[in-house]
Amino acid sequence: QVQLVESGGGLVQPGGSLRLSCAASGSIFSIYVMGWYRQAPGNQRELVATITGGGSTNYADSVKGRFTISRDNVKNTVYLQMNSLKPEDTAVYYCNARGRLRRGDDFVSWGQGTQVTVSS
């Protein structure tokens, strides 16, 4: 009942920047946490960053100081600004949201993923 649509991935040179967006839609009452995860070939999916409805953030050590997560609670949209990108940031990036539906059930939803490739 909750759909997440991501955008903003692509190919960028090392040191470059990209901005990912993820918009949530459906029968949403509230979203507790939104976040970004990534999965590189041969690796497990890993946390990149999360943000609560109140704006508290959490980052993986590997992206601290380079990535910034932000959120528009009115639009149910989360953003990931990625600066100083490195080849090791290459992965499929997935949006995640946890919250409550209007009917009262909790939900966890994932986006379809967007490819980020950092290469010269």
C-alpha positions as CSV (number, residue, x, y, z in Angstrom):
1,Q,0.0,0.0,0.0
2,V,3.0,2.3,0.1
3,Q,5.1,2.9,-3.0
4,L,8.5,4.4,-3.0
5,V,9.8,5.9,-6.2
6,E,13.5,6.8,-6.5
7,S,15.3,9.1,-8.9
8,G,18.6,10.8,-9.4
9,G,21.1,8.0,-9.9
10,G,23.6,7.9,-12.8
11,L,27.3,7.9,-13.8
12,V,29.6,10.5,-12.2
13,Q,33.3,10.9,-12.0
14,P,35.3,10.5,-8.8
15,G,35.0,13.7,-6.7
16,G,31.6,14.5,-8.3
17,S,28.2,14.9,-6.8
18,L,24.7,13.4,-7.2
19,R,21.4,13.9,-5.4
20,L,19.0,11.1,-5.0
21,S,15.3,11.6,-4.3
22,C,12.6,9.1,-3.0
23,A,8.9,10.0,-2.8
24,A,6.5,7.9,-0.8
25,S,2.8,7.6,-1.7
26,G,-0.2,5.5,-0.6
27,S,-2.4,5.3,2.4
28,I,0.2,6.8,4.8
29,F,-0.7,8.0,8.2
30,S,2.9,8.8,9.3
31,I,6.4,7.8,8.4
32,Y,8.7,7.2,11.4
33,V,12.0,6.7,9.6
34,M,13.2,7.1,6.0
35,G,16.6,6.0,4.8
36,W,18.9,4.9,2.1
37,Y,20.7,1.6,1.8
38,R,23.1,0.4,-0.9
39,Q,24.2,-2.9,-2.4
40,A,27.3,-3.4,-4.5
41,P,27.8,-6.6,-6.5
42,G,28.8,-9.5,-4.3
43,N,28.1,-7.5,-1.1
44,Q,25.2,-7.5,1.3
45,R,22.9,-4.5,1.5
46,E,24.2,-1.9,3.9
47,L,22.9,1.1,5.7
48,V,23.9,4.5,4.2
49,A,21.9,7.0,6.2
50,T,18.5,7.3,8.0
51,I,16.4,10.3,9.2
52,T,13.5,10.3,11.6
53,G,10.4,12.5,11.3
54,G,12.0,14.8,13.8
55,G,15.1,15.2,11.8
56,S,17.5,13.0,13.7
57,T,20.1,11.5,11.4
58,N,22.4,8.5,11.3
59,Y,25.2,7.8,8.8
60,A,27.5,4.9,8.0
61,D,31.1,5.8,8.9
62,S,32.1,5.5,5.3
63,V,29.9,8.4,4.1
64,K,30.1,10.8,7.1
65,G,31.1,14.2,6.0
66,R,30.4,13.5,2.4
67,F,26.7,12.5,2.3
68,T,23.7,14.5,3.7
69,I,20.3,13.1,4.2
70,S,17.3,15.4,4.4
71,R,13.5,15.0,4.4
72,D,10.4,16.9,3.4
73,N,7.6,15.6,5.7
74,V,4.9,17.4,3.8
75,K,5.9,15.7,0.5
76,N,6.9,12.4,2.2
77,T,10.1,12.7,0.3
78,V,13.7,11.9,1.4
79,Y,16.8,13.1,-0.3
80,L,20.5,12.0,-0.3
81,Q,23.0,14.6,-1.3
82,M,26.2,12.8,-2.2
83,N,29.4,14.8,-2.5
84,S,33.1,13.8,-3.0
85,L,32.0,10.5,-4.5
86,K,34.4,7.6,-4.7
87,P,34.5,4.5,-6.8
88,E,33.7,2.5,-3.8
89,D,30.3,4.3,-3.5
90,T,29.3,2.5,-6.7
91,A,26.2,0.4,-5.9
92,V,22.4,0.2,-6.3
93,Y,20.9,2.6,-3.8
94,Y,17.6,1.7,-2.2
95,C,15.1,3.9,-0.4
96,N,13.4,2.6,2.7
97,A,10.5,3.8,4.8
98,R,8.9,2.6,8.0
99,G,5.7,4.0,9.4
100,R,2.0,3.5,9.9
101,L,-0.9,3.2,7.5
102,R,-4.2,5.1,7.8
103,R,-5.9,1.8,8.8
104,G,-3.5,1.5,11.7
105,D,-1.1,-1.2,10.5
106,D,2.7,-0.6,10.5
107,F,4.5,-0.9,7.2
108,V,8.0,-1.3,5.9
109,S,8.6,-0.5,2.2
110,W,11.5,-0.5,-0.2
111,G,12.0,1.3,-3.5
112,Q,13.1,-0.4,-6.7
113,G,16.7,0.8,-6.5
114,T,18.7,3.3,-8.5
115,Q,22.1,2.7,-9.9
116,V,25.0,5.0,-8.9
117,T,28.3,4.5,-10.7
118,V,31.4,6.4,-9.8
119,S,34.0,6.0,-12.5
120,S,36.4,8.0,-14.7
